[in-house]
Amino acid sequence: MRCLDGGPSPCFHAAWAISPSRGETVSVVDATGRVVAQGLYPANAVPSGQSWGRLANDAGDFAANQAP
């Protein structure tokens, strides 16, 4: 996985999948279990070949992104 050109470093990539037909809520937790970020992946949010994400530091809304 490569980060966006000019994007933040480091970037993160998960090797697991989210159900595209059901949608899910994804939570990022710190070492103590405290939720530090959360986002909703809506059902059928992106077509095949795209991903769902946003820039780091809560910059902007989650949106469909072209996969590299």
C-alpha positions in Angstrom: 0.0 0.0 0.0 1.4 3.4 -0.9 0.3 6.7 0.5 -1.2 9.4 -1.6 1.4 11.6 -3.3 1.9 14.5 -0.9 -0.2 12.8 1.7 0.5 12.3 5.4 3.1 9.9 6.6 2.6 7.3 7.9 -0.6 6.1 6.3 -2.4 3.0 7.5 -3.9 0.1 5.6 -6.0 -2.8 7.1 -5.7 -6.3 5.6 -9.3 -7.2 6.6 -12.5 -6.4 4.7 -15.7 -4.6 5.4 -19.0 -5.9 4.1 -19.9 -3.7 1.1 -23.5 -4.8 1.0 -24.2 -4.3 4.8 -22.0 -1.4 5.7 -20.3 -1.2 9.0 -18.9 1.2 11.6 -15.1 1.1 11.9 -13.5 2.3 15.2 -9.8 3.0 15.8 -8.8 2.5 19.4 -5.7 3.3 21.3 -3.7 0.9 23.6 -6.1 1.5 26.5 -9.2 0.7 24.4 -10.4 4.3 24.1 -12.0 5.1 20.7 -9.9 7.8 19.1 -11.6 7.8 15.6 -14.7 6.3 14.2 -16.3 6.3 10.7 -19.3 4.8 9.0 -18.9 2.8 5.9 -22.4 3.0 4.3 -23.8 0.0 2.4 -22.8 0.0 -1.3 -20.7 3.2 -0.7 -18.1 2.5 -3.4 -17.9 0.6 -6.7 -15.4 -2.2 -7.2 -11.8 -0.9 -7.5 -12.3 2.0 -5.1 -11.8 2.4 -1.4 -13.5 4.4 1.4 -11.3 6.8 3.4 -10.1 10.3 4.3 -6.9 12.0 5.0 -5.3 11.7 8.4 -6.1 14.0 11.4 -9.8 14.0 10.8 -9.3 16.1 7.7 -12.5 16.2 5.7 -15.3 13.7 5.3 -15.0 10.1 4.4 -15.4 9.6 0.6 -14.8 7.1 -2.2 -11.2 7.1 -3.4 -9.6 5.5 -6.4 -7.5 2.6 -5.3 -3.8 2.7 -6.4 
